[in-house]
Amino acid sequence: MPTFTYMTRCDGCGQCVDICPSDIMHIDPVYRRSYNVEPNFCWECYSCVKACPQHAIDVRGFADFAPLGHSVRVLREEAAGTISWKIRYRDGRRKTFSFPIRTTPWGSIRPPSDCAAPAAGALGSQLLSHEPELLGVAALSGLPGRTAG
């Protein structure tokens, strides 16, 4: 379901442009509103939909999912801590799905440059760089699927 922008709601803040992983959300230089330059290349991650503070970006449902006359609204509700999908079918039925926001606040993850360089012997380990300490678990015993010894 590719994205599109309601031009009357968009204020041109550019948050959708900053977050789009496929670089298809752009700001029109004349109207200062966002638009999807290539809907066919949309990854359908809906990062732009969720990031838009004005709720100006929406998704077009595919015919097999929601035929003509439908609407699909995705809302990031910060106060409730949820992402909600509101679907209205053309026969009038409505469905609502809500999921908790599980992302961390922007800037809260330490960059790798803040960590000490891993030891040379760490290359032979199956652990990721700084895995036990940054995950906040005890060395090998706290990691799933691992046994000490």
C-alpha positions as CSV (number, residue, x, y, z in Angstrom):
1,M,0.0,0.0,0.0
2,P,2.0,3.0,-1.2
3,T,1.8,6.3,0.6
4,F,0.4,9.6,-0.5
5,T,0.2,13.1,1.1
6,Y,-2.9,15.2,1.9
7,M,-1.5,18.5,0.7
8,T,-3.9,20.5,2.9
9,R,-2.6,18.8,6.1
10,C,1.1,18.8,5.2
11,D,3.2,21.7,6.7
12,G,6.4,20.8,4.9
13,C,8.3,19.9,8.1
14,G,10.3,17.2,6.2
15,Q,10.2,14.5,8.9
16,C,8.9,12.0,6.3
17,V,11.9,12.9,4.0
18,D,14.4,12.3,6.8
19,I,13.0,8.9,7.9
20,C,12.2,7.3,4.5
21,P,14.6,4.4,3.9
22,S,14.1,4.3,0.1
23,D,14.4,8.1,-0.3
24,I,11.2,8.5,-2.2
25,M,9.5,11.1,0.0
26,H,10.4,14.6,-1.2
27,I,9.4,18.2,-0.5
28,D,8.0,20.0,-3.5
29,P,10.2,23.2,-3.9
30,V,7.2,25.3,-5.0
31,Y,4.4,24.3,-2.7
32,R,6.6,23.2,0.3
33,R,4.5,20.0,0.7
34,S,5.7,16.4,0.8
35,Y,5.0,13.9,-2.0
36,N,6.0,10.3,-2.9
37,V,8.1,10.6,-6.1
38,E,7.9,6.9,-6.9
39,P,5.0,5.0,-5.3
40,N,6.1,1.7,-7.0
41,F,9.3,1.8,-5.0
42,C,7.6,2.3,-1.7
43,W,8.9,-0.4,0.8
44,E,5.6,-0.1,2.7
45,C,7.4,0.3,6.0
46,Y,5.1,3.3,6.8
47,S,7.9,5.1,8.7
48,C,6.8,8.3,7.0
49,V,3.1,7.7,8.0
50,K,4.1,7.1,11.7
51,A,6.6,10.0,11.8
52,C,4.3,12.7,10.3
53,P,3.2,15.1,13.2
54,Q,0.3,16.4,11.1
55,H,-1.1,13.0,10.1
56,A,-0.8,14.2,6.5
57,I,0.5,10.9,5.0
58,D,-1.9,8.1,4.3
59,V,-1.7,4.8,2.4
60,R,-3.6,3.5,-0.6
61,G,-4.9,0.0,-0.1
62,F,-4.5,-2.6,-2.8
63,A,-7.6,-3.9,-4.4
64,D,-7.3,-7.4,-2.8
65,F,-6.9,-5.9,0.7
66,A,-9.4,-3.0,0.6
67,P,-11.3,-2.5,-2.7
68,L,-12.6,0.8,-4.0
69,G,-14.5,2.9,-1.6
70,H,-12.3,2.0,1.4
71,S,-10.1,4.0,3.6
72,V,-7.0,3.1,5.7
73,R,-5.7,5.5,8.3
74,V,-2.6,5.0,10.3
75,L,-2.1,7.2,13.3
76,R,0.8,7.5,15.7
77,E,-0.8,8.4,19.0
78,E,2.0,9.5,21.3
79,A,-0.2,10.2,24.3
80,A,-1.6,6.7,24.2
81,G,1.7,5.1,23.2
82,T,0.2,3.3,20.2
83,I,0.1,3.0,16.5
84,S,-3.5,2.6,15.3
85,W,-4.8,1.3,12.0
86,K,-8.4,2.3,11.2
87,I,-9.9,0.5,8.2
88,R,-13.3,1.3,6.7
89,Y,-14.5,-1.1,4.1
90,R,-16.8,0.1,1.4
91,D,-19.8,-1.8,2.9
92,G,-19.4,0.3,6.0
93,R,-17.7,-2.2,8.3
94,R,-14.9,-0.8,10.4
95,K,-11.9,-2.5,11.9
96,T,-9.3,-0.9,14.3
97,F,-6.0,-2.4,15.3
98,S,-3.7,-0.9,17.9
99,F,-0.1,-1.8,18.7
100,P,2.2,-0.4,21.3
101,I,5.0,1.9,20.2
102,R,8.1,-0.1,20.8
103,T,10.8,2.3,19.5
104,T,13.3,4.0,21.6
105,P,13.3,7.8,21.8
106,W,15.4,9.6,19.2
107,G,19.0,10.0,20.3
108,S,18.7,7.6,23.2
109,I,20.9,4.9,21.7
110,R,24.6,5.3,22.2
111,P,26.6,5.5,19.0
112,P,29.4,2.9,18.6
113,S,32.0,5.7,19.0
114,D,31.0,5.9,22.7
115,C,32.1,2.3,23.3
116,A,35.6,1.0,23.7
117,A,37.1,-0.8,20.8
118,P,36.5,-4.6,21.1
119,A,39.4,-6.8,21.9
120,A,41.2,-8.6,19.0
121,G,40.0,-12.0,20.4
122,A,36.4,-10.9,20.0
123,L,36.6,-11.7,16.3
124,G,36.4,-15.4,17.0
125,S,33.3,-15.0,19.2
126,Q,29.7,-15.4,18.2
127,L,28.7,-12.4,20.3
128,L,28.1,-9.1,18.7
129,S,30.3,-6.1,19.6
130,H,29.6,-5.2,23.3
131,E,26.6,-7.6,23.3
132,P,26.4,-8.7,27.0
133,E,27.0,-5.3,28.6
134,L,24.9,-3.1,26.2
135,L,22.0,-5.5,26.5
136,G,22.2,-5.3,30.3
137,V,22.5,-9.0,30.8
138,A,25.0,-11.2,32.6
139,A,27.8,-12.4,30.3
140,L,26.7,-15.7,28.7
141,S,24.0,-16.9,31.1
142,G,21.6,-14.1,30.2
143,L,21.6,-14.4,26.5
144,P,18.9,-16.6,24.9
145,G,20.0,-19.9,23.4
146,R,23.3,-19.9,25.2
147,T,24.5,-22.0,28.0
148,A,27.4,-21.2,30.2
149,G,30.4,-23.6,30.1
